[in-house]
Amino acid sequence: LEPAEPETAALDPADAESDVISLFSDNYSGSTVNVSSFSTDWDEAEVTDFSVGVNGMKKYVMSLAADPPNPFAGIDFSAAGVNATSGGYTHLKMDVWSPDIETLQIRLVDFGGDGWSNGGNDSEGFKDIDLSGSQGSWVRLSIPLSEFVGLAGTSELAQMLLKATANTGSATLYVDNIYFHSASA
């Protein structure tokens, strides 16, 4: 049987802090973006802080019982936003661990440089990650922003949605080291 929760922490990332804009990590303190909420009031998830030893992480539980089932967690960092374009940030990196998620869809929302205005320049892009063969172990993701289908810009990244599919009544996801990275550094 796979463990129901991580027994070890994710490995520390090796990227230099000067090449990172972090949403969440114990490893980056000077490059941290102010995240308003790790589980917004419009999502369908419960988030709690979880730790293995001294390493903190976020634990999400998403109910698959909703009708229709559309379990997702919303992370809002729109108060600060991330301008990945001018900063040369090309990748989203994060560590994920799940006992039951088969597919994790990560969505990024960009407000187009003018805040949420419905001005027609907001965009949203997604990337599906197959976790079916990795349940019960840490997976380090390094996703080029260019692979988010539908994401038209990265000048004001403001929200991230984590959407799960699983064969159980709920989906559990542990995340650590969520950050944008400049691969050219």
C-alpha positions in Angstrom: 0.0 0.0 0.0 1.1 3.5 -0.8 1.4 5.8 2.2 -1.5 8.3 2.7 0.9 11.2 3.3 4.5 12.0 2.5 7.0 10.5 5.0 9.9 12.5 3.6 10.1 16.1 2.4 10.6 17.1 -1.2 14.3 17.6 -2.1 15.5 21.2 -1.8 15.5 23.0 -5.1 18.9 23.8 -6.5 18.0 27.0 -8.4 19.7 30.2 -7.2 17.4 32.6 -5.3 18.3 35.4 -7.7 16.7 33.4 -10.5 13.4 32.7 -8.7 10.1 34.4 -7.9 8.6 32.2 -5.2 5.0 31.7 -4.3 5.8 29.1 -1.6 9.0 27.5 -0.4 11.1 27.3 2.8 14.1 27.6 0.6 13.5 31.1 -0.9 12.8 34.0 1.4 14.0 37.1 -0.4 12.2 36.5 -3.6 8.7 35.7 -2.2 5.5 37.0 -3.8 2.7 37.9 -1.4 0.0 35.2 -1.9 -3.5 36.5 -0.8 -4.9 33.0 -0.5 -3.7 29.4 -1.0 -7.4 28.3 -1.1 -9.7 31.0 -2.4 -13.4 31.3 -1.3 -14.4 30.3 -4.9 -12.5 27.0 -5.0 -13.6 23.5 -3.9 -10.7 22.6 -1.7 -9.6 22.6 1.9 -6.0 23.6 2.5 -3.9 23.0 5.6 -0.3 23.5 6.5 1.6 20.2 6.7 5.2 19.5 7.6 7.7 16.7 7.5 10.3 17.5 10.1 11.0 21.3 9.7 9.9 21.4 6.0 6.5 23.0 5.5 4.2 22.3 2.7 0.5 22.8 1.7 -2.0 19.9 1.8 -5.0 20.2 -0.4 -8.1 18.0 -0.2 -10.6 18.4 -3.1 -14.0 16.7 -3.0 -15.0 14.8 -6.0 -18.6 14.5 -4.7 -19.7 17.9 -6.2 -22.3 17.7 -9.0 -20.8 18.0 -11.5 -17.4 17.1 -10.1 -15.0 19.9 -10.7 -12.5 19.8 -7.9 -9.9 22.5 -7.9 -7.9 24.6 -5.5 -7.4 28.3 -6.3 -4.2 30.2 -5.4 -4.5 34.0 -5.6 -1.5 36.2 -5.8 -3.2 39.0 -7.8 -2.4 41.7 -5.3 1.3 41.5 -6.3 1.2 39.6 -9.6 4.2 38.2 -11.3 5.6 39.8 -14.5 7.3 36.8 -15.9 7.8 38.6 -19.3 10.0 41.4 -18.1 11.8 39.3 -15.5 12.7 36.6 -18.1 10.9 33.9 -16.1 10.3 31.0 -18.4 9.3 28.0 -16.2 6.8 27.2 -13.4 8.4 24.8 -10.9 6.8 22.9 -8.1 7.0 19.6 -6.1 3.8 17.6 -5.8 2.9 14.4 -3.9 -0.4 12.5 -4.0 -1.7 9.1 -2.9 -4.6 9.2 -5.3 -4.5 11.8 -8.1 -4.3 10.4 -11.6 -4.2 13.7 -13.5 -3.3 17.1 -12.2 -4.2 20.1 -14.3 -2.4 23.3 -13.5 -4.0 26.5 -14.8 -2.3 29.9 -14.8 -4.3 33.1 -15.1 -2.8 36.3 -16.5 -4.5 39.6 -16.1 -2.7 41.2 -19.1 -0.8 43.9 -17.3 -3.9 46.0 -16.3 -5.3 44.0 -13.4 -8.6 42.1 -13.6 -10.6 44.4 -15.8 -12.5 42.3 -18.3 -10.6 44.4 -20.9 -10.3 41.5 -23.2 -6.6 40.9 -22.6 -6.9 38.4 -19.7 -5.9 34.9 -20.5 -5.8 31.5 -18.9 -3.7 28.5 -19.9 -3.5 24.9 -18.7 -1.1 22.0 -18.6 -2.1 18.4 -17.7 0.3 16.3 -15.7 0.0 12.5 -15.6 0.6 11.4 -12.0 -0.9 7.9 -12.3 2.5 6.2 -12.2 3.9 8.4 -9.5 1.4 8.1 -6.7 3.0 8.0 -3.3 6.2 9.8 -4.3 7.4 13.3 -4.9 7.4 14.6 -8.4 9.4 17.7 -9.3 7.7 19.6 -12.1 9.5 22.1 -14.4 7.0 23.3 -16.9 7.9 25.9 -19.6 5.3 28.7 -19.5 5.0 28.3 -23.3 3.4 24.8 -22.7 0.3 26.3 -21.0 -2.3 25.9 -23.7 -4.3 29.1 -24.1 -2.0 31.4 -22.0 -1.6 34.5 -24.2 0.7 36.5 -22.0 2.8 36.4 -18.8 3.0 40.1 -17.9 0.6 39.8 -14.9 0.3 36.2 -13.7 -2.2 36.5 -10.9 -3.8 33.1 -10.1 -3.1 29.4 -10.3 -5.7 26.6 -10.2 -4.9 23.0 -9.3 -7.5 20.7 -10.6 -7.5 16.9 -10.0 -9.0 13.7 -11.2 -8.8 10.5 -9.1 -10.7 7.2 -8.7 -11.7 8.0 -5.1 -14.3 10.3 -3.4 -11.7 13.0 -2.9 -8.3 14.0 -4.2 -5.3 14.8 -1.9 -2.4 16.9 -3.1 0.7 18.0 -1.2 2.7 20.8 -2.7 6.0 22.4 -2.0 8.5 24.8 -3.7 6.1 26.6 -6.0 8.0 29.2 -8.0 8.8 30.8 -11.3 12.3 30.4 -12.6 14.5 32.0 -15.3 15.9 29.1 -17.3 18.3 31.5 -19.1 20.2 32.2 -15.8 
